[in-house]
Amino acid sequence: MTQRTPSLDRLAAAYGIATEFWDWQGRHAHVPDETVVAVLEALGVDVSGDFVGRELARVQEREWHRLLPPAVVLARGERPVVPVHVAEDAQPIATLHTEDGAEHDLALGEEQERREVGGRVVRQVLLDVPADLPLGWHEVVVRASGEQARMTLVVTPPRLELPAGLGREGAQAWGLMTQLYAMRSGDSWGIGDLADLAEAGAWAAGLGADFVLVNPLHAAEPVGEMEPSPYLPTSRRFVNPLYIRVEDVPEVAYLSSAQRQLIEWHADDAQRYLALDVLERASVWAAKEAALRLIYRQPRALRRTRAFQAYVGREGQGLVDFATWCAISQEHGTFWRQWPTELQDARGAAVEAYRQQHTDEVEFHCWLQWVLDEQLGRVQRDLLDTGMALGVISDLAVGVHPDGADAWGLGDALARGVTVGAPADQYNQLGQDWSQPPWRPDKLAELGYAPYREMVRAALRHSGGLRVDHVIGLFRLWWIPQGDEPFQGTYVRYDHEAMIGILLLEAYRAGAVVVGEDLGTVEPWVRDYLRDRGVMGTSILWFERDWDGDGGLLDPEDYRELCLATVTTHDLPPTAGYLEGVHIDLRSRLGLLDRPLEEEQEEEERSREEVLTDLRRRGLLREGAGVEEQVEALHAFLTRTPAKLLGVSISDLAGDKRVINQPGTDEEYPNWRVPLAGPEGRPVLLEELITWRTARRLARTVEEGTGRTGPAGGAARSEAAGGEAAGR
C-alpha cells in the first residue's frame, strides 16, 4: 500500500483531490491514505511502488509538453491567458476561429519562461488574444515545427441577468412543481406524459402561474424493469420515451382503422393501471412501446422525413451512441459491463458492426428522441402562448446510472472505480452513496467540455429555466472508492469557473433562468459566487434559519432575493403530510429512526409548532386552524419574502400526504412510484383536480400574496381557469 508522503499530498493537490476537509460539525478531518490512492487511480494515475515521484514530475511538466492547453473558459471582458509552449527555435503561427466562422491571426507576446523538458529547451509565450471576443465557442489553432494543436476557447456571460419582467424590483413569479410521471389524466396511459404537462401548465397559467418545474425527464432503461428514480437516469442528455403522448404523434392520423384499433387496445391495456396505488412503469412502457413501433413503421411525409434527418444530423454521434446502447440493450440487457467484451467499447469496431447490422433498431430509438423533442417543443410553445413568463423549468440530475448509456458512451469522460455521494451530515451521519460515476475534470477539459455542453444544451432546448440538482457538484464532488463506505470518500474539485460559465452561456442563449439546488454542506463562499453570477439558490421554508445568529426562524424579509422558495421538496412529504408527521411514522415503520419514536415525534412537533406560532404572530394563521389553512398560511408566508420565484407543489394543491421519496430506502418503500392522490390517499386525475376549490384557493393565496408583481400579470389570466368550479 502506498503510504502518505508530502509528494503524494502534492500529487493529490495537483488533481484537485482533498487530503483533508472540515466536516459538517466544523471538525478538521483527514482523508485516509487508501482513499487518496484509490481516487488517484480512478483518474488514471499510477501510484504503485515508487511511481509517486515520477507521476508528480509528469503532472508538473504536463503543460510544458503541450503546445496549447486543451481549453480555456472565461467571462466576457476578461483577457484570455493562453500560454504556448514551443521549442527554442520554433516560429509558431496562431489563428483564432470564432464561432461565427471568422478567422483572425494572433500575435505572440514576449517570452515568459523557458525550461528544459524531455531533453529539449521549451519556451513559454502568451498569445495576444483580444479581450472583446463575443460570447460563444471559439477555437485557437497553433502550428509550430510540424506540430498542430487546437484549443477550445469559451467566452461566457459574466452574469446571467433575469428576464426583463422578473428583473424589476419587487417582482415575483410563482409556479407549479410536479412529478410528471405521477400526475396522470384520463387520457394518459397510466403514467403522466407531455400532454398532461401541457394541460397542467395551462391550468396553472390560468391561476396566475408563470412556470412549471418538472422532475428530471431523463432517459431510463428501454427494456426490463425501469429505474423509478428520475435522479438515477441512464442518460442526462436524452429523454425517457415513457413521456410520449402516443396519440399526438402526427403519423397516427394516417394509420388504417385496424391499426388504430390496435393502438386503442394498447391504450386500454395501459390505462387500467390508472386505478392502482403504485405506478407500473415497465408495464405501461411495454404497451406504449408496442404502439410506437407500429407508428414508427408508418411511412412519413417527405417534410417529416427531412425534419427527422435534420434532427439526427444536429444531435450527431451522441444520439447515435445512445440509440446504439438502447439497441444492444434489447438483446443483451441494460448492464453494459455484462455484455460481450467486444461490445463494451463504444468506439470499437464490433459496436460499429453491430450498428450496421441493426440499423432499423438504432433508427427507432433515434426516432423516439425526435418525437420527444417535437412534443417537448410544443409544450413550451403552448405554455408561453398561455401567457406564462418562463414555461417549463427542467431539472438536471446530478449524475447517471453506472450501467447506463452515458456511462458506456462517454467512455473515460466519466471516472471508473468510484461513485458520487455526500459526506456525513446532520441528516445522514454515515454519508450517502448515490452510485453514480462522476465527471473526470481532466478529461472534460481535454474534450473541450463538449459532453457537458451538449448535456446542458439539451436540458435547456425547450425550457425557460433549469434547476440544477446538487449545484455544489460543479465546484466539488464527494468521490467514494467502490466498495467503501460513504464516509470513506473525499472531495474532488472541478474548474467551477468553467462549469458555471458554460452553464450560464447555454442558459443565456436559451433565454432561461438557472436555479441551483444548494442545500446541504456548502462552502460559505460558494453561495456568494453563485449569486454574483446570477444563479438562483433554493430555500425550503422548514430549513431556513438565522444560522449566523441565534439559529431561530428566518424572518421573511431576510430570505434571499435570488432564489426559488418553497414549502416542501420531493425528499419531504407534501406539506399536509409533513404537518401530520407522516414521515416520522414512516421512518419508524421502516426502522430508520436513530432515537425512540416518542422522542422523535416530540422534537418534530416542537419544530412544527415553532413555525406555526410564528405564522400566528404575523397574522397569517388563526388559532385552531386545520391542516388546509396551515398549508395556505405557510405559502402566504413565502409571498412575504423577496424570493424571485415561489414554487407550489401540485401535491399541496391536491392535499396529498404520501411521501414521494424516503431517503435511505430502496425497496422498503415505493419511492418515485406513488401517484398523485387526494387527502384520503385515493389517486386523483388531473381532470378532477382542476375542479377542486381547495386547489384554486391555495393558488389564489399565492397569487394575491405576490401582489401580481410577477412578469406575466397572472390576475388577468385567472378567469381562464374556469371560474369557481364545483368540487372540494
TIZA-991096 format. One line per field, with one value per residue (C-alpha): residue in three letters; x, y, z negated. Coordinates in steps of 0.001 Angstrom, whole numbers, plus 500000, padded with zeros to 6 digits. Layout:
BEGIN
res ALA|...
px X|...
py Y|...
pz Z|...
END
This chain:
BEGIN
res MET|THR|GLN|ARG|THR|PRO|SER|LEU|ASP|ARG|LEU|ALA|ALA|ALA|TYR|GLY|ILE|ALA|THR|GLU|PHE|TRP|ASP|TRP|GLN|GLY|ARG|HIS|ALA|HIS|VAL|PRO|ASP|GLU|THR|VAL|VAL|ALA|VAL|LEU|GLU|ALA|LEU|GLY|VAL|ASP|VAL|SER|GLY|ASP|PHE|VAL|GLY|ARG|GLU|LEU|ALA|ARG|VAL|GLN|GLU|ARG|GLU|TRP|HIS|ARG|LEU|LEU|PRO|PRO|ALA|VAL|VAL|LEU|ALA|ARG|GLY|GLU|ARG|PRO|VAL|VAL|PRO|VAL|HIS|VAL|ALA|GLU|ASP|ALA|GLN|PRO|ILE|ALA|THR|LEU|HIS|THR|GLU|ASP|GLY|ALA|GLU|HIS|ASP|LEU|ALA|LEU|GLY|GLU|GLU|GLN|GLU|ARG|ARG|GLU|VAL|GLY|GLY|ARG|VAL|VAL|ARG|GLN|VAL|LEU|LEU|ASP|VAL|PRO|ALA|ASP|LEU|PRO|LEU|GLY|TRP|HIS|GLU|VAL|VAL|VAL|ARG|ALA|SER|GLY|GLU|GLN|ALA|ARG|MET|THR|LEU|VAL|VAL|THR|PRO|PRO|ARG|LEU|GLU|LEU|PRO|ALA|GLY|LEU|GLY|ARG|GLU|GLY|ALA|GLN|ALA|TRP|GLY|LEU|MET|THR|GLN|LEU|TYR|ALA|MET|ARG|SER|GLY|ASP|SER|TRP|GLY|ILE|GLY|ASP|LEU|ALA|ASP|LEU|ALA|GLU|ALA|GLY|ALA|TRP|ALA|ALA|GLY|LEU|GLY|ALA|ASP|PHE|VAL|LEU|VAL|ASN|PRO|LEU|HIS|ALA|ALA|GLU|PRO|VAL|GLY|GLU|MET|GLU|PRO|SER|PRO|TYR|LEU|PRO|THR|SER|ARG|ARG|PHE|VAL|ASN|PRO|LEU|TYR|ILE|ARG|VAL|GLU|ASP|VAL|PRO|GLU|VAL|ALA|TYR|LEU|SER|SER|ALA|GLN|ARG|GLN|LEU|ILE|GLU|TRP|HIS|ALA|ASP|ASP|ALA|GLN|ARG|TYR|LEU|ALA|LEU|ASP|VAL|LEU|GLU|ARG|ALA|SER|VAL|TRP|ALA|ALA|LYS|GLU|ALA|ALA|LEU|ARG|LEU|ILE|TYR|ARG|GLN|PRO|ARG|ALA|LEU|ARG|ARG|THR|ARG|ALA|PHE|GLN|ALA|TYR|VAL|GLY|ARG|GLU|GLY|GLN|GLY|LEU|VAL|ASP|PHE|ALA|THR|TRP|CYS|ALA|ILE|SER|GLN|GLU|HIS|GLY|THR|PHE|TRP|ARG|GLN|TRP|PRO|THR|GLU|LEU|GLN|ASP|ALA|ARG|GLY|ALA|ALA|VAL|GLU|ALA|TYR|ARG|GLN|GLN|HIS|THR|ASP|GLU|VAL|GLU|PHE|HIS|CYS|TRP|LEU|GLN|TRP|VAL|LEU|ASP|GLU|GLN|LEU|GLY|ARG|VAL|GLN|ARG|ASP|LEU|LEU|ASP|THR|GLY|MET|ALA|LEU|GLY|VAL|ILE|SER|ASP|LEU|ALA|VAL|GLY|VAL|HIS|PRO|ASP|GLY|ALA|ASP|ALA|TRP|GLY|LEU|GLY|ASP|ALA|LEU|ALA|ARG|GLY|VAL|THR|VAL|GLY|ALA|PRO|ALA|ASP|GLN|TYR|ASN|GLN|LEU|GLY|GLN|ASP|TRP|SER|GLN|PRO|PRO|TRP|ARG|PRO|ASP|LYS|LEU|ALA|GLU|LEU|GLY|TYR|ALA|PRO|TYR|ARG|GLU|MET|VAL|ARG|ALA|ALA|LEU|ARG|HIS|SER|GLY|GLY|LEU|ARG|VAL|ASP|HIS|VAL|ILE|GLY|LEU|PHE|ARG|LEU|TRP|TRP|ILE|PRO|GLN|GLY|ASP|GLU|PRO|PHE|GLN|GLY|THR|TYR|VAL|ARG|TYR|ASP|HIS|GLU|ALA|MET|ILE|GLY|ILE|LEU|LEU|LEU|GLU|ALA|TYR|ARG|ALA|GLY|ALA|VAL|VAL|VAL|GLY|GLU|ASP|LEU|GLY|THR|VAL|GLU|PRO|TRP|VAL|ARG|ASP|TYR|LEU|ARG|ASP|ARG|GLY|VAL|MET|GLY|THR|SER|ILE|LEU|TRP|PHE|GLU|ARG|ASP|TRP|ASP|GLY|ASP|GLY|GLY|LEU|LEU|ASP|PRO|GLU|ASP|TYR|ARG|GLU|LEU|CYS|LEU|ALA|THR|VAL|THR|THR|HIS|ASP|LEU|PRO|PRO|THR|ALA|GLY|TYR|LEU|GLU|GLY|VAL|HIS|ILE|ASP|LEU|ARG|SER|ARG|LEU|GLY|LEU|LEU|ASP|ARG|PRO|LEU|GLU|GLU|GLU|GLN|GLU|GLU|GLU|GLU|ARG|SER|ARG|GLU|GLU|VAL|LEU|THR|ASP|LEU|ARG|ARG|ARG|GLY|LEU|LEU|ARG|GLU|GLY|ALA|GLY|VAL|GLU|GLU|GLN|VAL|GLU|ALA|LEU|HIS|ALA|PHE|LEU|THR|ARG|THR|PRO|ALA|LYS|LEU|LEU|GLY|VAL|SER|ILE|SER|ASP|LEU|ALA|GLY|ASP|LYS|ARG|VAL|ILE|ASN|GLN|PRO|GLY|THR|ASP|GLU|GLU|TYR|PRO|ASN|TRP|ARG|VAL|PRO|LEU|ALA|GLY|PRO|GLU|GLY|ARG|PRO|VAL|LEU|LEU|GLU|GLU|LEU|ILE|THR|TRP|ARG|THR|ALA|ARG|ARG|LEU|ALA|ARG|THR|VAL|GLU|GLU|GLY|THR|GLY|ARG|THR|GLY|PRO|ALA|GLY|GLY|ALA|ALA|ARG|SER|GLU|ALA|ALA|GLY|GLY|GLU|ALA|ALA|GLY|ARG
px 500000|501330|501961|501071|504057|504457|504900|501623|499862|501231|500190|496660|496511|497576|494494|492161|491848|491321|493531|491711|488456|486123|483085|479516|480272|483219|485810|489029|489054|491960|491279|492562|495618|493700|491034|493546|495298|492029|490824|494167|493913|490372|491988|494440|497387|499713|500907|502061|505597|507971|505918|504629|507679|507513|503803|504344|507094|504888|501922|504144|505561|502320|501572|505150|504618|501577|501561|498295|496129|493107|490530|490167|486846|486468|483856|483323|485560|488388|491599|492328|495604|496706|500218|502001|504915|507258|510778|513537|513902|510251|508270|504635|501666|498435|494895|491606|488433|485354|482018|480558|483147|485534|489290|491899|495664|497027|500318|502617|503792|507175|508738|507622|509847|511929|512995|514480|511793|512491|515985|514993|514610|510999|509921|506575|504967|501485|499096|497738|494030|491642|489519|486427|485569|481859|480072|480385|482515|485695|488855|492541|494895|498687|501185|504877|507720|505385|503044|499499|497267|493672|492202|488569|488064|484710|483531|480673|478433|479898|476422|473095|470546|466903|464262|463050|459772|461251|464207|462031|462424|459968|458801|457965|456734|455141|454725|453728|456131|455238|456466|455200|455036|452697|450383|448029|444941|442240|443820|447332|448481|448892|451853|451784|453007|453900|450298|449451|452298|450839|447332|448533|450590|447644|445513|448239|448696|445012|445547|448406|451446|454442|456243|456012|459027|459101|461176|464089|462702|465995|466090|465644|466153|464436|463827|463165|462486|462679|464580|461886|464140|464268|467569|469300|468858|470663|471372|471056|471198|468221|464623|462502|460071|457656|456539|455401|451676|451155|448045|449892|452436|451352|451654|448786|446431|447478|447046|444435|441324|442727|445993|444153|442122|445362|446644|443417|443837|447322|445943|443168|445734|447889|445046|443884|446933|445391|443413|446438|448106|451588|452834|453720|456346|457544|454035|452994|456150|455550|452160|453406|456485|454379|452166|455124|456802|453615|453580|457316|456733|454130|455500|456323|455703|458781|458757|458627|461415|463593|462840|463827|467044|467881|467350|469641|472262|472109|472412|475351|477341|475876|472403|473776|475669|472598|470399|473030|473145|469356|469516|472187|470246|467265|469411|471937|470259|470990|474094|476713|479576|477914|477769|480190|483595|483868|480604|481720|483838|481502|484208|485203|484837|482427|479982|480114|479465|476530|475128|475300|473576|470759|470195|466414|466526|469042|466892|463806|465459|466639|463047|461732|464035|462869|459232|460085|461911|458871|456450|458657|458932|455167|454626|456931|455362|451872|452750|454320|451228|449076|450979|453478|456737|459019|457038|458805|461684|463562|465516|469073|470058|473472|474603|473757|473387|476786|475475|473619|474033|476108|478475|479016|479011|481044|483964|486646|484987|483361|485601|485647|486154|484463|480932|479411|477782|477775|479778|478166|475834|473185|470589|472757|475511|477051|477051|475346|476404|474409|476156|476836|480134|481466|482831|486625|487770|490886|489004|486299|488975|490672|487341|486771|483826|481797|479907|478952|477898|475704|474034|473255|472180|469733|468225|467641|466434|462728|462838|462533|464654|466865|467073|470490|470346|473258|474734|477591|478823|480004|482549|483470|482042|482359|484081|483781|486032|483850|483337|483993|481511|480287|482184|485434|485320|486895|486232|487487|487462|486270|487047|483942|484675|484378|481427|479328|480409|479308|476020|475394|476346|473859|471154|471716|471311|468134|466748|466428|466944|469083|468153|470840|469817|472363|471167|473411|477078|478186|481387|480329|481878|480072|476631|478129|479815|476588|474660|477241|476998|473191|472408|469401|469598|466989|465239|462997|460836|461349|465156|465549|467075|469358|472432|474721|472728|470692|469572|465974|463481|464473|462250|460664|462368|465749|465282|467492|466050|467761|466218|463370|461498|459187|457497|458389|460580|460472|462538|459899|456237|453708|453007|449783|451648|454577|452243|450760|454164|453603|457339|458138|455628|457006|460626|459600|457892|460977|463386|465149|464929|468068|466105|462779|459619|458137|461289|461365|457680|458141|461086|459225|456117|458213|459796|456445|454774|457587|456776|453002|453346|455356|452601|450007|452177|452313|448545|448742|447074|444189|444132|442595|443105|443109|445714|444309|444537|448020|449163|447768|449420|452812|452550|451310|454457|456611|454894|456272|459821|461749|462352|462045|460467|457910|457142|453853|453803|450889|450777|449905|447213|445754|446107|448231|450020|452013|455803|457249|460741|462034|465820|467731|465414|465325|462642|461394|459163|457783|459994|459099|456202|453404|450748|449272|446499|443986|443815|442307|445115|442954|444678|443374|443434|444181|440621|439309|441927|441281|437678|438646|438014|440749|443336|442131|442091|445720|446737|444803|446608|449941|448636|447263|450271|452685|450667|450775|454194|455097|456202|453152|450294|448534|445468|444436|444544|442812|439420|440929|440934|437194|435843|434803|434423|432379|434014|436249
py 500000|503440|505493|509154|511378|515076|514013|512077|515077|517370|514892|514759|518556|518737|516679|518618|515791|516853|515185|516991|518907|520406|518236|519324|519714|522006|519355|519012|515596|513813|511632|508036|507185|504388|506830|509259|506453|504968|508330|508981|505584|506454|509428|507124|507988|505092|505490|501930|501245|504194|505853|508751|510899|510098|510954|514191|515249|514320|516387|519348|519308|518395|521827|522118|519099|520750|523417|524684|523967|521863|524505|527992|529266|532888|535570|538207|541212|539204|538991|535337|533997|531408|530016|528445|526053|525693|524574|527124|527860|527377|530141|529365|530548|531119|531557|532273|530809|532430|530676|532831|531498|534458|533852|536082|535826|536080|537611|536111|538114|538158|535036|534346|531474|528646|525313|522008|519383|515880|516795|519914|523585|524734|528346|529707|532677|534125|534540|538026|537155|540141|540773|541832|538449|537732|535158|531666|528661|529581|527708|528620|526742|526865|525335|525039|522789|520401|520126|521424|521914|523055|524670|525331|528942|529625|533155|533215|535898|537461|537197|535718|538510|537819|538246|541824|541335|539253|541605|544501|545496|543557|541345|537737|534795|531669|528328|524724|521959|518458|514914|514383|510586|510793|513471|511484|512313|510002|510187|509234|505648|505034|507438|511220|512371|515535|516277|516140|518582|520993|520681|521164|524138|525742|525266|526750|529661|530443|530641|533088|530778|531690|528340|524608|522985|519324|516396|515234|513732|511969|508636|505383|501756|500816|497218|495279|496988|500753|502586|504552|507351|510247|511149|507918|508050|506107|509373|513037|514235|512286|511872|508983|507972|506882|510544|510484|511064|508397|509903|513198|511654|513055|509705|508315|510221|508047|504651|502288|501626|498241|499807|502496|499817|498129|501432|501774|498247|499093|502301|500418|497932|500722|502843|500101|500993|504384|502824|501341|502843|502200|503242|500459|501964|498731|497540|500931|501158|497683|498818|502202|500768|498311|501159|503383|500644|500338|504094|504134|501710|504050|505900|509548|512527|513988|517058|514821|512621|515663|517018|513711|513564|517134|516280|513251|515361|518065|515609|513841|510984|511385|510429|507537|506227|506463|504715|502019|501387|501039|498602|496427|496516|494952|491888|491775|493665|497109|496263|497026|495653|492230|492448|490527|492122|493455|495426|497187|499661|502249|503224|499676|498021|495436|498131|499789|496412|495804|499208|498433|495086|496665|499953|499805|499267|502088|504369|503514|504820|507938|508412|508198|511041|513102|512574|513638|516704|517728|517190|518993|521937|522025|522030|525015|526956|526251|527394|530603|531179|530985|533996|532217|534132|531094|527988|524751|524710|521468|519564|518308|515283|515207|512014|508859|505133|503370|500775|503188|504701|507704|505562|503429|506058|508780|506458|507806|511226|509561|508119|504378|502717|505488|506732|510066|510689|513030|513103|512661|515460|516073|514134|511212|510685|507808|509769|508867|506869|507743|505016|507411|507799|511383|513532|513412|517054|516385|514587|517243|519845|517633|517226|520978|520417|519142|516344|518759|521416|519006|517782|521307|522444|519538|520256|523888|523369|523639|525269|528686|527601|524864|523559|522007|519277|519492|522503|522325|519394|521898|523055|519823|516328|513664|510671|507277|504368|501438|499014|501625|503234|506746|508333|506942|509273|512639|515799|516288|519830|520943|524092|525878|528927|526674|524603|527569|529720|527146|526667|530422|530672|527989|529432|532903|531562|529747|532854|530794|531253|528866|527585|525805|523299|524478|522642|520540|521092|524170|526174|529713|531474|529263|530789|534260|533203|531748|534886|537107|535041|535277|531683|531388|529371|527154|527928|525400|527071|524413|524696|528484|529759|532523|530318|533344|534487|532645|529857|531000|531100|533390|536419|536524|539797|538143|535426|535625|537520|535433|532085|529647|529470|526553|524999|521432|519324|515823|514448|515625|514661|517030|519833|518330|515098|516937|518813|515494|513860|511059|510968|510209|507361|506011|506156|504398|501569|501200|501185|504382|506364|506955|507536|506397|507240|509343|511441|511938|512914|515405|517059|517216|518623|521286|522306|522479|524397|526943|527695|527739|530046|532433|532372|533249|536090|537509|537307|534621|531839|531820|529753|526330|526349|522973|521495|523102|526565|525817|524858|528127|530155|528600|529562|533051|533435|532788|535603|537987|537048|538822|535484|535937|532515|530751|527077|525387|521607|520058|517593|520521|521683|518178|517905|514784|513420|510466|510565|510745|509566|508310|508817|505840|503241|501197|498529|499110|501898|502572|505617|507607|505178|506916|508550|511940|511466|513456|513862|510405|508733|507939|508563|511733|512536|515953|516458|516040|518179|521243|521329|521490|524731|523859|523796|527140|528642|527759|529091|532308|532708|532721|534811|537523|537394|538178|541325|540418|541942|538901|539283|537839|539550|536385|538144|538953|535261|533889|533672|531265|528625|528356|530353|528797|525156|522729|520123|520142
pz 500000|500948|497806|497346|498069|498931|502566|502519|500975|503678|506358|504918|504808|508463|509358|507061|504524|500918|498314|495518|495068|492486|491749|491044|487321|488002|487219|489188|490886|492578|495615|495330|497447|499152|500332|501807|503688|504975|506276|507985|509668|510830|512584|514345|512081|511245|507655|507092|505921|506380|509112|506985|507709|511404|511603|509695|512086|515029|513862|513001|516535|518238|519683|520980|523212|524855|527499|526029|523003|524033|523094|521660|520309|519241|518734|521407|520887|519354|521347|522123|520743|523290|522826|525808|525275|528235|528952|528535|532256|533320|535011|534158|536202|534272|535594|533860|535392|533883|533708|536467|538930|538857|538774|537113|536931|533402|532376|529769|526808|525170|523766|520203|519193|520550|519153|520260|520778|522054|523187|525145|524310|524318|524053|522923|524636|524259|527160|527687|527678|527698|524609|526565|528043|528475|526348|527724|528531|530369|531325|531251|533585|533222|535650|534813|536017|537790|534807|534529|531524|531151|528061|527198|526079|524438|523684|521193|519665|516509|515020|516067|515838|515056|517776|518026|516154|513357|513012|511884|508251|506111|508971|508145|510156|508811|510459|510187|509122|510251|510638|514174|514079|511048|512499|514745|516730|518013|521465|520391|520425|516711|516417|516684|520106|522013|522952|519245|518610|521142|519668|516091|517205|518984|515864|513647|516050|515708|511954|512411|512566|514699|514765|514232|512575|513541|512277|514484|517687|518455|520256|518363|519342|522635|521618|518422|515114|515467|512718|510874|509638|512101|510417|511492|515288|517961|519808|518865|522455|523753|522615|521402|524200|521481|521541|525180|525767|528410|529969|530596|532973|536390|538207|536093|538383|541320|539664|541013|538950|537943|536834|534876|533174|532157|530731|528763|527457|526161|524619|522842|521556|520084|518741|516414|514286|513513|510661|508885|505817|507225|510660|513116|515415|517037|517892|519233|521335|522774|524085|525235|526960|528934|530142|531000|533011|535047|535682|536483|539345|540848|543931|543244|545499|547154|544921|541852|543186|543812|540339|538754|540745|539756|536081|536284|538023|535346|532483|534086|532607|529147|530375|532421|529394|527181|529758|530226|526486|526492|529417|527799|524528|526283|526942|524087|521246|519858|517801|520441|518365|518682|522483|524683|524154|527699|527277|524106|526070|527626|530125|531050|534437|533029|531946|535363|536983|534627|535524|539225|538688|536635|538423|538111|534344|533916|536057|533986|530840|532689|533871|530302|529280|532256|531264|527717|528971|531016|528147|525625|528005|528406|524630|524156|527017|525695|522165|523396|525537|522386|521050|518825|518496|518225|519145|518327|515849|516412|513778|514311|512204|510556|512273|514208|513650|513647|516117|518359|521799|520717|518653|521769|524496|522783|522088|519784|519525|516517|513809|513180|509818|507832|507223|506255|502917|499951|496724|493346|492307|489673|491678|492828|490321|492266|495523|498798|501852|504966|507030|509929|511809|511701|514494|514721|514523|516599|519393|519553|520239|522826|524605|524600|522251|525211|523348|520571|523083|525041|521857|520640|524094|524398|520981|521962|525526|524731|521301|519760|516840|515482|511933|511302|508684|506215|507973|505453|507538|510151|507561|505813|505581|502922|504570|502890|503931|504982|502134|499440|497100|497985|495086|496544|499552|500274|502252|505798|507151|510574|512526|511298|513444|516492|515280|514164|517106|519685|517834|517983|521659|522669|520400|521840|525351|524360|522611|519435|515703|513650|510188|508216|505546|502959|499871|497635|496816|498752|498508|497454|500471|502980|502447|502838|506072|507481|506550|508200|511405|511390|510367|508075|504890|503242|499955|498177|495535|492859|493105|493303|490063|488913|488757|488327|485324|482709|485041|484860|487709|490531|490945|494423|495347|494673|497304|500356|503287|505931|505080|505582|502275|501499|498514|499390|501668|503114|500221|497733|497583|499147|496689|495305|494608|493049|490722|489595|489171|491673|492425|488791|488696|491964|490803|487605|489520|491701|488771|489860|486620|484553|481344|479803|481751|478942|478705|482481|482539|479704|481443|484746|483064|481312|484619|486453|483639|483656|487284|486780|483762|485913|488549|485897|484606|488123|488544|491211|489217|486759|483572|484070|487845|489565|491870|495043|493518|492216|495691|497074|494313|494984|498626|497726|495601|498681|500554|497921|498825|501590|503365|507119|507668|505476|506055|505173|505274|507117|504220|501954|504365|504176|500393|500863|497796|499056|499181|502721|501815|498490|498391|497056|498600|501775|501996|498448|499755|503264|503868|507002|507656|505767|507980|507171|504621|502606|498817|498374|500325|503356|506714|508325|512029|513467|514775|511250|509541|511685|510416|506726|504864|502368|505136|506501|503024|502353|505768|505091|501760|503568|506471|504194|501896|504681|505362|509049|509393|511439|515031|516725|514892|513800|512431|515964|516751|513675|515329|517868|515170|515490|512558|509269|510169|508203|506024|502966
END
